[in-house]
Structure formats: C-alpha cells, structure tokens
Amino acid sequence: MAEDGVEGLEEVKGLDEGQDDGGESLKLVSQEQEKFSVPRSVALQSELVKTMAEGDEEEKEIPLPNVKSKVLAKVIQYMTYHAENPSKEIEKPLKSANMGDVVSPWDAEFVNVDQELLFELILAANYMDIKPLLDLTCAKVASMIKGKEPEQIRQTFNIQNDFTPEEEAAVRAENKWAEES
C-alpha cells in the first residue's frame, strides 16, 4: 500500500513536468474510432475526459463519439500547446475584430480556420468541456461579427433573412438603442 502512495507521488510529479508523465497516456477515441494517444496531463484539460478517467482509474481509452477525428486532432494540438503555455483569460467585450490584438499569436493562428472547422471546434470544446478553447473559438466568431451590419453578418455566415421588410423595420425600431451603443 505504501508503494502505491509513492507511485502516486511520482505520477503527480510527472504530471507537473508536462509531457514527461512516466509514459502514462490516455487514448482518446474519435467518432470514426480513430485512437489518439495523448499524455494524461494533456488529456485532463478536458473536464469530460478528467471525469471519465477519474471515474475508472483502469480506463485507458476514452470514447468521444461526438468528435470527428479531424477535429479531435486539432483539439489535441490545442491542449498539447496549452499544457506548457497556459491560456490567458480573453477580455470581453473584444477590444478589436483582429484576433491578434485579443489573444496570443499562437491562439490567433490556431483559430484561423474555415468556418466549418471553427464551428466543429466550438461543439467539441463544449462537449469535452474545455473552457479556454470554447472561449477562444467563440471569441473568433465574435471577432467575425464585430463592427458589421446585419446584412454583412448574414453574408459571412450564410444566413437567410426570413424577415419581411416591414418586420425588419419593426425589429430595428424596437432595438434602436442597441445600434447607438
């Protein structure tokens, strides 16, 4: 029993050293059943993975049926980088539509992806409960909206305008205060 305690301490020490966690890793399994071997310390940035791993200490494979392989690879890239470089809180409201002014250059480049992948990253971050990644991806969407007129936003996100001109005028009149701020 005492030896187990010592091993546990060694594990904690390894986790603190980032990538060098004594070779202990978890396999994250994507929707397509692709397995990604990830250092435990990296994988535990996800609250979902942490809960599942702590619930069953023997479990080494964590199924993530809602996350596609391509997206999971990107999420792992984010977690791996931020295991060594903790993310900073994103100031809200955004001070700029330029992500480079709002977050680190690495984070700004990380979210410089096509819309489909960006939205899949938002869903994965939410599902896996990785708050800093969710904040980052949502900030990217906010930066795409910041300072734009409704018609520009519709074009950016391919949103159909289902208001009649009369309905749109009524909504604008009701919300005139929002345009003034």
C-alpha positions as CSV (number, residue, x, y, z in Angstrom):
1,M,0.0,0.0,0.0
2,A,2.8,2.4,0.8
3,E,4.4,1.7,-2.5
4,D,1.2,2.7,-4.2
5,G,1.4,6.0,-2.4
6,V,4.9,6.5,-3.6
7,E,4.0,5.7,-7.2
8,G,1.1,8.1,-6.9
9,L,3.5,10.9,-5.9
10,E,5.8,10.1,-8.8
11,E,2.8,10.3,-11.1
12,V,1.9,13.7,-9.8
13,K,5.5,14.9,-10.2
14,G,5.4,13.6,-13.8
15,L,2.2,15.4,-14.5
16,D,3.7,18.6,-13.2
17,E,6.5,18.2,-15.7
18,G,4.1,18.4,-18.7
19,Q,4.9,15.9,-21.4
20,D,7.1,13.7,-19.2
21,D,4.4,11.8,-17.2
22,G,6.1,8.5,-16.9
23,G,4.7,7.3,-20.2
24,E,1.2,7.3,-18.8
25,S,-1.2,8.2,-21.5
26,L,-4.8,8.0,-22.4
27,K,-6.3,7.0,-25.8
28,L,-8.9,9.4,-27.0
29,V,-11.2,7.6,-29.4
30,S,-12.9,9.7,-32.1
31,Q,-16.3,9.3,-33.7
32,E,-14.6,7.2,-36.5
33,Q,-13.0,5.0,-33.9
34,E,-9.5,6.5,-34.6
35,K,-7.4,6.4,-31.4
36,F,-5.1,9.2,-30.4
37,S,-2.6,8.5,-27.7
38,V,-2.3,11.6,-25.5
39,P,-0.2,12.2,-22.3
40,R,-2.6,12.1,-19.4
41,S,-1.7,15.6,-18.2
42,V,-2.6,16.9,-21.6
43,A,-5.9,15.0,-21.9
44,L,-7.0,16.1,-18.4
45,Q,-7.5,19.6,-19.6
46,S,-10.9,18.3,-20.8
47,E,-13.3,18.2,-17.8
48,L,-15.2,15.4,-19.6
49,V,-12.0,13.3,-20.0
50,K,-11.0,14.1,-16.4
51,T,-14.3,12.9,-15.1
52,M,-14.3,9.7,-17.1
53,A,-10.6,8.9,-16.3
54,E,-11.1,9.6,-12.6
55,G,-14.3,7.6,-12.6
56,D,-12.4,4.5,-13.7
57,E,-8.7,4.6,-12.9
58,E,-8.1,1.5,-15.1
59,E,-9.7,3.0,-18.1
60,K,-7.1,4.0,-20.7
61,E,-9.5,4.6,-23.7
62,I,-11.9,7.5,-23.6
63,P,-14.6,7.3,-26.2
64,L,-15.6,10.7,-27.7
65,P,-18.4,9.7,-30.1
66,N,-19.4,13.4,-30.8
67,V,-16.0,14.4,-32.0
68,K,-14.7,13.7,-35.5
69,S,-11.0,12.6,-36.0
70,K,-10.0,15.8,-37.8
71,V,-11.5,18.0,-35.1
72,L,-10.1,15.8,-32.2
73,A,-6.6,16.1,-33.8
74,K,-7.0,19.9,-33.7
75,V,-8.3,19.9,-30.1
76,I,-5.3,17.7,-29.1
77,Q,-3.0,20.2,-30.8
78,Y,-4.5,23.0,-28.7
79,M,-4.3,21.0,-25.4
80,T,-0.7,20.0,-26.1
81,Y,0.4,23.6,-26.6
82,H,-1.5,24.9,-23.6
83,A,-0.2,22.2,-21.3
84,E,3.1,24.1,-21.5
85,N,1.7,27.5,-22.2
86,P,-1.4,28.2,-20.0
87,S,-4.0,30.3,-21.9
88,K,-4.9,33.8,-20.6
89,E,-8.4,35.0,-20.0
90,I,-9.9,36.7,-23.1
91,E,-11.0,40.2,-22.3
92,K,-14.7,40.8,-23.0
93,P,-16.1,42.6,-24.8
94,L,-13.5,42.1,-27.5
95,K,-11.4,45.3,-28.0
96,S,-10.7,44.5,-31.6
97,A,-12.0,42.4,-34.5
98,N,-8.4,41.4,-35.1
99,M,-7.7,38.2,-33.1
100,G,-4.0,39.1,-33.0
101,D,-4.9,42.1,-30.8
102,V,-7.0,39.9,-28.4
103,V,-5.1,36.7,-27.9
104,S,-1.6,35.3,-28.3
105,P,-0.2,35.0,-31.8
106,W,-0.3,31.1,-31.5
107,D,-4.0,31.2,-30.5
108,A,-4.9,33.7,-33.2
109,E,-3.3,31.4,-35.8
110,F,-4.9,28.3,-34.3
111,V,-8.4,29.7,-34.9
112,N,-7.5,31.0,-38.4
113,V,-9.5,28.1,-39.9
114,D,-12.5,27.7,-42.2
115,Q,-16.0,28.2,-40.7
116,E,-17.0,24.6,-40.7
117,L,-13.9,23.6,-38.7
118,L,-14.3,26.6,-36.4
119,F,-17.9,25.6,-35.6
120,E,-16.9,21.9,-35.1
121,L,-14.2,23.1,-32.7
122,I,-16.8,25.1,-30.7
123,L,-19.0,21.9,-30.5
124,A,-16.0,19.8,-29.5
125,A,-14.8,22.3,-26.9
126,N,-18.3,22.5,-25.4
127,Y,-18.8,18.7,-25.4
128,M,-15.3,18.0,-24.0
129,D,-15.7,20.9,-21.5
130,I,-12.5,22.7,-22.4
131,K,-13.5,26.3,-21.3
132,P,-10.4,28.1,-22.6
133,L,-10.8,26.5,-26.1
134,L,-14.6,27.3,-26.0
135,D,-13.8,30.9,-25.1
136,L,-11.2,31.2,-27.8
137,T,-13.4,29.8,-30.6
138,C,-16.4,31.9,-29.6
139,A,-14.2,34.9,-29.5
140,K,-13.2,34.2,-33.0
141,V,-16.8,34.1,-34.1
142,A,-17.4,37.3,-32.1
143,S,-14.5,38.9,-34.0
144,M,-16.1,37.9,-37.3
145,I,-19.3,39.8,-36.3
146,K,-17.7,42.8,-34.5
147,G,-18.4,46.1,-36.3
148,K,-20.5,44.6,-39.1
149,E,-24.0,45.4,-40.3
150,P,-26.7,42.7,-40.1
151,E,-26.5,42.1,-43.9
152,Q,-22.7,41.6,-43.7
153,I,-23.2,39.2,-40.9
154,R,-25.8,37.2,-42.9
155,Q,-23.4,37.0,-45.8
156,T,-20.5,36.0,-43.6
157,F,-22.4,33.1,-42.0
158,N,-24.7,32.3,-45.0
159,I,-27.9,33.2,-43.0
160,Q,-31.2,33.6,-44.9
161,N,-33.1,36.8,-44.0
162,D,-36.6,35.5,-43.2
163,F,-38.0,38.9,-42.2
164,T,-40.2,40.8,-44.5
165,P,-39.1,44.5,-44.9
166,E,-41.9,45.6,-42.6
167,E,-40.8,43.1,-39.9
168,E,-37.2,44.1,-40.2
169,A,-38.1,47.8,-39.9
170,A,-40.2,47.0,-36.7
171,V,-37.3,45.0,-35.1
172,R,-34.8,47.8,-35.9
173,A,-37.1,50.4,-34.4
174,E,-37.6,48.2,-31.2
175,N,-33.8,47.8,-30.9
176,K,-32.6,51.2,-32.0
177,W,-30.9,51.6,-28.6
178,A,-28.5,48.7,-29.4
179,E,-27.3,50.4,-32.6
180,E,-26.5,53.6,-30.7
181,S,-24.1,52.0,-28.2
